[in-house]
Amino acid sequence: PGNVESLCRYIISRMPGWEDIVHFSSTGTERPLARTLSGALLMILQEAVANAMRHGKATQIDVSAHFEEDSFTMTVKDDGCGFDTAAPIPPGHFGIESMRERAVALSGEFSIVSSPGNGSTVCVRVPFPH
């Protein structure tokens, strides 16, 4: 099982260029997550942050983890340029779809809220296995 908070903090400290831009917070009582779950969440985190930096030119990215009794929610909110979520995704860009597929594979929910000039918020909510 993986400790999400320490994994996220480790990833943030190791990724080039993230240390002064990406900030992590956690609420609720952390529970260990299965490797497949924590691995998929870290892949979503990496994609969301990379998109915010590369496409959104974000200078501040807040990553929050929230543990509830029956679920886990990760939110990645940036101050980048944002985009029109209704516009077609350019050919060759699979990041949003891959994040969505990873969340759905975990029986989770995935959403992006964004608009031009207002940054973006990626949210993933996954249930804990019972």
Accessible surface in RSA format (square Angstrom, percent):
REM  Atomic radii and reference values for relative SASA: ProtOr
REM  Chains: A
REM  Algorithm: Lee & Richards
REM  Probe-radius: 1.40
REM  Slices: 20
REM RES _ NUM      All-atoms   Total-Side   Main-Chain    Non-polar    All polar
REM                ABS   REL    ABS   REL    ABS   REL    ABS   REL    ABS   REL
RES PRO A   1   120.37  87.7  93.12  84.9  27.25  99.1  93.23  77.0  27.13 168.6
RES GLY A   2     8.62  10.6   0.00   N/A   8.62  10.6   8.62  23.7   0.00   0.0
RES ASN A   3    74.64  51.5  67.73  65.5   6.91  16.6  22.97  55.3  51.67  49.9
RES VAL A   4     4.97   3.3   4.89   4.4   0.09   0.2   4.97   4.3   0.00   0.0
RES GLU A   5    51.71  29.7  51.56  39.0   0.16   0.4   9.76  18.9  41.95  34.2
RES SER A   6    61.66  52.1  54.19  72.3   7.46  17.2  47.11 100.3  14.55  20.4
RES LEU A   7    56.24  31.3  55.60  39.8   0.64   1.6  56.24  39.5   0.00   0.0
RES CYS A   8     1.71   1.3   1.71   1.9   0.00   0.0   0.00   0.0   1.71   1.8
RES ARG A   9   113.28  47.6 107.12  54.6   6.16  14.7  50.20  68.6  63.08  38.2
RES TYR A  10   126.58  59.1 121.48  69.1   5.10  13.3  93.36  70.2  33.22  41.0
RES ILE A  11    28.47  16.2  28.47  21.2   0.00   0.0  28.47  20.5   0.00   0.0
RES ILE A  12    15.95   9.1  15.95  11.9   0.00   0.0  15.95  11.5   0.00   0.0
RES SER A  13    72.21  61.0  48.13  64.2  24.08  55.5  42.12  89.7  30.09  42.2
RES ARG A  14   161.04  67.6 135.63  69.1  25.41  60.5  27.61  37.7 133.44  80.9
RES MET A  15    55.53  28.8  54.86  36.3   0.67   1.6  37.90  32.2  17.62  23.3
RES PRO A  16   115.40  84.1  93.59  85.3  21.81  79.3 104.20  86.0  11.20  69.6
RES GLY A  17    36.90  45.5   0.00   N/A  36.90  45.5  27.96  76.7   8.94  20.0
RES TRP A  18     9.78   3.9   9.78   4.7   0.00   0.0   1.78   1.0   7.99  13.0
RES GLU A  19    99.80  57.3  80.49  60.9  19.31  46.0  46.18  89.3  53.62  43.8
RES ASP A  20   114.53  80.2  99.00  98.5  15.53  36.7  33.58  79.0  80.95  80.7
RES ILE A  21    37.90  21.6  37.90  28.2   0.00   0.0  37.90  27.3   0.00   0.0
RES VAL A  22     4.82   3.2   0.00   0.0   4.82  11.6   0.00   0.0   4.82  13.1
RES HIS A  23    80.60  44.1  75.22  52.3   5.38  13.8  56.38  58.1  24.21  28.2
RES PHE A  24    23.32  11.7   2.07   1.3  21.25  55.3   2.92   1.8  20.40  58.4
RES SER A  25    59.09  49.9  56.21  75.0   2.88   6.6  42.06  89.6  17.03  23.9
RES SER A  26    37.04  31.3   7.36   9.8  29.68  68.4   5.07  10.8  31.97  44.8
RES THR A  27    76.81  54.6  70.63  71.6   6.17  14.7  72.24  97.0   4.57   6.9
RES GLY A  28    53.71  66.2   0.00   N/A  53.71  66.2  22.76  62.4  30.95  69.3
RES THR A  29   114.85  81.7 103.86 105.3  11.00  26.2  71.82  96.5  43.03  65.0
RES GLU A  30    51.38  29.5  28.67  21.7  22.70  54.1  23.26  45.0  28.12  23.0
RES ARG A  31    85.61  35.9  84.90  43.3   0.71   1.7  32.50  44.4  53.11  32.2
RES PRO A  32    98.45  71.8  79.26  72.3  19.19  69.8  80.87  66.8  17.58 109.3
RES LEU A  33     2.03   1.1   0.57   0.4   1.46   3.7   2.03   1.4   0.00   0.0
RES ALA A  34    52.87  48.6  40.64  62.7  12.22  27.8  46.33  65.2   6.53  17.3
RES ARG A  35   181.59  76.2 171.65  87.5   9.94  23.7  63.91  87.3 117.68  71.3
RES THR A  36   109.69  78.0  96.58  97.9  13.11  31.2  87.53 117.6  22.16  33.5
RES LEU A  37    10.77   6.0  10.77   7.7   0.00   0.0  10.77   7.6   0.00   0.0
RES SER A  38     6.37   5.4   5.81   7.8   0.56   1.3   1.12   2.4   5.25   7.4
RES GLY A  39    30.74  37.9   0.00   N/A  30.74  37.9  29.83  81.9   0.91   2.0
RES ALA A  40    16.25  14.9  11.60  17.9   4.64  10.6  13.93  19.6   2.32   6.1
RES LEU A  41     3.77   2.1   3.67   2.6   0.10   0.2   3.77   2.6   0.00   0.0
RES LEU A  42    25.52  14.2  25.52  18.3   0.00   0.0  25.52  17.9   0.00   0.0
RES MET A  43    89.55  46.4  85.61  56.7   3.94   9.4  62.82  53.4  26.73  35.4
RES ILE A  44     0.22   0.1   0.00   0.0   0.22   0.5   0.22   0.2   0.00   0.0
RES LEU A  45     0.00   0.0   0.00   0.0   0.00   0.0   0.00   0.0   0.00   0.0
RES GLN A  46    48.73  27.3  47.29  34.6   1.44   3.4  13.94  29.7  34.80  26.4
RES GLU A  47    49.68  28.5  47.27  35.8   2.41   5.7   7.14  13.8  42.54  34.7
RES ALA A  48     4.24   3.9   0.10   0.2   4.14   9.4   0.59   0.8   3.65   9.7
RES VAL A  49     0.00   0.0   0.00   0.0   0.00   0.0   0.00   0.0   0.00   0.0
RES ALA A  50    27.52  25.3  22.51  34.7   5.01  11.4  27.16  38.2   0.36   1.0
RES ASN A  51    28.88  19.9  27.14  26.2   1.74   4.2  16.40  39.5  12.48  12.1
RES ALA A  52     6.77   6.2   1.21   1.9   5.57  12.7   6.42   9.0   0.35   0.9
RES MET A  53    49.30  25.5  39.14  25.9  10.16  24.2  38.49  32.7  10.81  14.3
RES ARG A  54   135.32  56.8 124.05  63.2  11.26  26.8  60.92  83.3  74.39  45.1
RES HIS A  55    89.32  48.8  69.97  48.6  19.35  49.5  50.86  52.4  38.45  44.7
RES GLY A  56    10.73  13.2   0.00   N/A  10.73  13.2   9.39  25.8   1.34   3.0
RES LYS A  57   149.02  72.7 131.86  80.9  17.16  40.9 101.23  91.1  47.79  50.9
RES ALA A  58     7.71   7.1   0.00   0.0   7.71  17.5   0.17   0.2   7.54  20.0
RES THR A  59    90.68  64.5  85.18  86.4   5.50  13.1  71.05  95.4  19.63  29.7
RES GLN A  60    79.67  44.6  78.23  57.2   1.44   3.4  35.35  75.2  44.33  33.6
RES ILE A  61     0.04   0.0   0.00   0.0   0.04   0.1   0.04   0.0   0.00   0.0
RES ASP A  62    72.97  51.1  71.39  71.1   1.58   3.7  23.47  55.2  49.50  49.4
RES VAL A  63     0.80   0.5   0.00   0.0   0.80   1.9   0.00   0.0   0.80   2.2
RES SER A  64    42.56  36.0  41.99  56.0   0.57   1.3  26.22  55.8  16.34  22.9
RES ALA A  65     1.61   1.5   0.87   1.4   0.73   1.7   0.87   1.2   0.73   1.9
RES HIS A  66    72.26  39.5  72.22  50.2   0.04   0.1  54.31  56.0  17.95  20.9
RES PHE A  67     7.32   3.7   0.63   0.4   6.69  17.4   0.85   0.5   6.46  18.5
RES GLU A  68    73.48  42.2  62.95  47.6  10.53  25.1  21.79  42.1  51.69  42.2
RES GLU A  69   156.54  89.9 140.24 106.1  16.30  38.8  64.91 125.6  91.62  74.8
RES ASP A  70    67.69  47.4  65.96  65.7   1.73   4.1  16.17  38.1  51.52  51.4
RES SER A  71     0.45   0.4   0.45   0.6   0.00   0.0   0.45   1.0   0.00   0.0
RES PHE A  72     0.37   0.2   0.27   0.2   0.10   0.3   0.37   0.2   0.00   0.0
RES THR A  73    21.58  15.3  20.91  21.2   0.67   1.6  18.29  24.6   3.29   5.0
RES MET A  74     3.15   1.6   2.58   1.7   0.57   1.4   0.98   0.8   2.17   2.9
RES THR A  75    31.58  22.5  31.53  32.0   0.05   0.1  19.43  26.1  12.15  18.4
RES VAL A  76     3.02   2.0   1.96   1.8   1.06   2.5   1.96   1.7   1.06   2.9
RES LYS A  77   112.08  54.7 110.92  68.1   1.16   2.8  74.66  67.2  37.42  39.9
RES ASP A  78    14.91  10.4   7.51   7.5   7.40  17.5   2.73   6.4  12.18  12.1
RES ASP A  79    76.86  53.8  46.65  46.4  30.22  71.5  39.21  92.3  37.65  37.6
RES GLY A  80     7.18   8.9   0.00   N/A   7.18   8.9   3.11   8.5   4.07   9.1
RES CYS A  81    67.87  51.3  57.92  64.6   9.94  23.4  42.40 107.4  25.46  27.5
RES GLY A  82    12.59  15.5   0.00   N/A  12.59  15.5   1.71   4.7  10.88  24.4
RES PHE A  83    76.09  38.1  71.96  44.6   4.13  10.8  76.09  46.1   0.00   0.0
RES ASP A  84    72.32  50.7  65.36  65.1   6.96  16.5  18.99  44.7  53.33  53.2
RES THR A  85    71.84  51.1  43.76  44.4  28.08  66.9  16.42  22.1  55.42  83.8
RES ALA A  86    94.74  87.1  57.44  88.6  37.29  84.8  68.03  95.8  26.71  70.8
RES ALA A  87    46.35  42.6  33.03  51.0  13.32  30.3  37.70  53.1   8.64  22.9
RES PRO A  88   127.24  92.7 101.71  92.7  25.53  92.8 113.65  93.8  13.59  84.5
RES ILE A  89    86.00  48.9  62.78  46.8  23.21  56.0  63.88  46.0  22.12  60.0
RES PRO A  90    76.11  55.5  68.63  62.6   7.48  27.2  74.42  61.4   1.69  10.5
RES PRO A  91   133.50  97.3 107.39  97.9  26.11  94.9 119.08  98.3  14.42  89.6
RES GLY A  92    58.14  71.7   0.00   N/A  58.14  71.7  27.00  74.1  31.13  69.7
RES HIS A  93    84.89  46.4  72.34  50.3  12.55  32.1  39.11  40.3  45.77  53.3
RES PHE A  94   147.17  73.6 142.42  88.2   4.75  12.4 143.19  86.8   3.98  11.4
RES GLY A  95    15.78  19.5   0.00   N/A  15.78  19.5   7.13  19.6   8.65  19.4
RES ILE A  96    32.49  18.5  29.59  22.0   2.89   7.0  29.59  21.3   2.89   7.9
RES GLU A  97    79.89  45.9  79.50  60.1   0.39   0.9  37.14  71.8  42.74  34.9
RES SER A  98    35.95  30.4  33.75  45.0   2.20   5.1  27.78  59.2   8.17  11.4
RES MET A  99     1.70   0.9   1.70   1.1   0.00   0.0   1.70   1.4   0.00   0.0
RES ARG A 100    93.35  39.2  93.35  47.6   0.00   0.0  32.24  44.1  61.11  37.0
RES GLU A 101   102.55  58.9  96.15  72.7   6.40  15.2  37.17  71.9  65.38  53.4
RES ARG A 102    85.49  35.9  80.98  41.3   4.51  10.7  17.20  23.5  68.29  41.4
RES ALA A 103     0.00   0.0   0.00   0.0   0.00   0.0   0.00   0.0   0.00   0.0
RES VAL A 104    93.98  61.8  85.24  77.2   8.74  21.1  85.69  74.5   8.29  22.5
RES ALA A 105    86.29  79.3  45.50  70.2  40.79  92.8  57.68  81.2  28.62  75.8
RES LEU A 106    37.42  20.8  23.88  17.1  13.54  34.0  29.74  20.9   7.68  20.7
RES SER A 107    90.45  76.4  62.92  84.0  27.53  63.4  35.84  76.3  54.61  76.5
RES GLY A 108    12.49  15.4   0.00   N/A  12.49  15.4   0.50   1.4  11.99  26.9
RES GLU A 109   107.97  62.0 102.17  77.3   5.80  13.8  48.54  93.9  59.44  48.5
RES PHE A 110    22.49  11.3   0.90   0.6  21.59  56.2   1.71   1.0  20.79  59.5
RES SER A 111    51.87  43.8  48.30  64.5   3.57   8.2  38.17  81.3  13.70  19.2
RES ILE A 112    30.60  17.4  10.07   7.5  20.53  49.5  10.07   7.3  20.53  55.7
RES VAL A 113   106.38  70.0 101.47  91.9   4.91  11.8 104.50  90.8   1.88   5.1
RES SER A 114    17.08  14.4   0.00   0.0  17.08  39.4   4.01   8.5  13.08  18.3
RES SER A 115    44.77  37.8  43.94  58.6   0.83   1.9  33.79  72.0  10.98  15.4
RES PRO A 116    92.09  67.1  76.38  69.6  15.70  57.1  77.08  63.6  15.01  93.3
RES GLY A 117    64.64  79.7   0.00   N/A  64.64  79.7  32.97  90.5  31.67  70.9
RES ASN A 118   111.10  76.6  82.84  80.1  28.26  68.0  26.38  63.5  84.72  81.9
RES GLY A 119     1.92   2.4   0.00   N/A   1.92   2.4   0.26   0.7   1.66   3.7
RES SER A 120    15.58  13.2  12.79  17.1   2.79   6.4   9.30  19.8   6.28   8.8
RES THR A 121    29.72  21.1  29.09  29.5   0.63   1.5  20.14  27.0   9.59  14.5
RES VAL A 122    12.72   8.4  12.56  11.4   0.16   0.4  12.56  10.9   0.16   0.4
RES CYS A 123    36.87  27.9  35.63  39.7   1.24   2.9   8.42  21.3  28.45  30.7
RES VAL A 124     0.31   0.2   0.23   0.2   0.07   0.2   0.25   0.2   0.06   0.2
RES ARG A 125    82.38  34.6  81.47  41.5   0.91   2.2  24.83  33.9  57.55  34.9
RES VAL A 126     0.25   0.2   0.23   0.2   0.02   0.0   0.23   0.2   0.02   0.0
RES PRO A 127    51.58  37.6  46.29  42.2   5.29  19.2  46.29  38.2   5.29  32.9
RES PHE A 128     5.86   2.9   4.07   2.5   1.79   4.7   4.20   2.5   1.66   4.7
RES PRO A 129   102.19  74.5  77.75  70.9  24.44  88.8  89.84  74.2  12.35  76.8
RES HIS A 130   197.08 107.7 121.01  84.1  76.07 194.6 116.18 119.7  80.90  94.1
END  Absolute sums over single chains surface
CHAIN  1 A     7234.4       5879.3       1355.1       4307.5       2926.9
END  Absolute sums over all chains
TOTAL          7234.4       5879.3       1355.1       4307.5       2926.9
